[in-house]
Amino acid sequence: MTISMHAASAPIFLRQLEAMLKWLDKAEAHAQAKKFDTAVYLQARLAPDMLPFVSQIRIASDNAKGCMARLAGQEPPKFEDNEATLGELRQRIRMTIEYVKSVPADALDGSESRDITLPLRNRDPLQFKGEFYLKHWALPNFFFHCTTAYALLRHNGVELGKQDFLNVG
């Protein structure tokens, strides 16, 4: 039996996005316990030349909704990229979850060989076939930004563990 493109994408995105909501809850609780403004997290970085925490969440969101849309042959929904609080980041994640849930499984039927064009800033667009795009671009990129967001929260003292990342327990 083969795995469907929907089964290889939507449930994975949804599980990790739900985990990210829990991380934000823990981050807020940590800031309250330590009596500092949660806005501190938004610009957190591990290195001066990396994108901040808020961008990591935005890009993870963009990867999930963009992948689902492209595999379904749709235009990805556009979000404003203006989140300035943990609450607004939660809302972005929730909107992403709703979008991922809204894409019917049959919309991804046959997307393994669908031509995918990925526009990039200041570069020519990348061209993929759907299955390669999912396995070798969208999912790795999504997890890179999720992992970076997780690491930034851990670095800033939020008590997260492997089970929080894996969204178990």
N, C-alpha and C positions, 0 to 999 in steps of 0.2 A: 504494500500500500504506500502510495506517495503522500507527502505532506503538501497541503495547499499553501499558496502564497499568503492567504489570509491567516491561516494557522501559524505561519512562520513570521508573522509581523504583528498584527493587532494585539493578540494576547501578551506578547512580549512587551510592546510599548505600554499597554495598559497597566501591567503589573509594576513596571518600573516607575511610571508616572504616579501611581498610587503610593509607592514607596517614597517618592520625592515629597509628596504632600505630608507624610508622616515626619520626614526629616525637618521640614519647615516648622511643624508643630514643636518638635524637640528643640529646634533653634530658638523659637520664641520663648519657650519655657526656660531655656538656659539663660537667655538675656534677662528675663524677668528675675530669675534667681540671683544672678550676678549684678543686677541693677544697671544695665546699660541698654542703650537704644539699639533696637534690632537693625536699624539702618547701617550699623557698622558692618554687618555681614555683606551688604550689597556690593561694596567695593573691595571686598577681600580678594587677595591674590596670593599665590605662592611665590611668584617671581614678578619683577617690575614689568616685564614685557608680555605678560599673559593677560587674557581678558578676565574681568572681575566676575565674581559669583553671579551677579544678576545676568550677565551675558551667557554664562554656562547654562543657566536655567532656560533662557530664551532660545539658545541654539539647540538644546535637547528637545524642547518643544517644537521648534521648527523642523528638526529632523523627523520626528514622529509624524506630524501632520503632513509634512512635505512628502514623505515616503508614501503614506497612505494615498494621498491625492494623486501623485504621479503614477503609482501602480494602478490606480483606478481610472487613469486617463483624464483626471480633473485638474483644474488649477488649484494649487494650495491656498487655503484661506490665509489672509494677511492679518497679522496682529500689529498693534501700534509700536511695540518695543519701547514703551514708556513707563514700565513698572518701576515704582519708587518705594515700595514697601513689601514686606513678606506677604501681606494680605493680597496685594496685587499680583505677586508671583503665584500665589495659590490659585487666584482666579484664572490666570493664564494657563496653568496646568489643568485646571478643571475644564476650561474651554477646549484644550487639546484633547483631553479624555473624551469629551462629548463628540468632538469631530471624529476621532478614531472610531468610536462606537457607531457613528452614523454611516460609516462606509460599509455597505453590505458585502458579505463574503463573496457573492457572485460578481461584484464589480471588479474583483481582483483575478477572476478566472481568466486564464490565458496571459496573465501579465508577465509570466516568466520570460517571454520573448518580446514583450512590448518595448519599443524604443523609448528610452528615457533620456531627456535632455535636462541637464542640471546647470542652470546659469550660475556663474561665479562673478564676484566683484573683480574688476580689473584683469580678467582673464577670459579666454575663450570658454564657452560652455563645454562641459564634459558630456560624453555620449556613452550610454550603457544599454544593455539589455536588462529587462526587469529583474531577473533572478540574480544576476551579477550585482546590480545596483543594491538590491536588498542585502545580500550576503556580505558584500565587500566594500560598500560605502555607507549605506543608511544605518544599518545596525551597529557597525563599529564606531561610526561617528556619534551616534546617539549615546552609546555606552561610554565613549571617551568623555563627553560633556557631563553625563550623569556622574561618572566616577570623579571627575574634577570638582563638581559641585559638592559631592560627598566629602572629598578630601579637604576642601576649603572649610566646611563646617567642622570637621574633626580637628583641623588645625586651629580653629578658633574656639576649641573647648567643648563643642557640643558632643554629648555622650551618645555616639552612634557606634554600632558594631556591625559585624558582617551580616548578622540576621536582619538588621535594618536595611542594609543594601539589598539583600536578597528578598526582602519583604516576606519573611517567614516568621511564624510564632506570634 
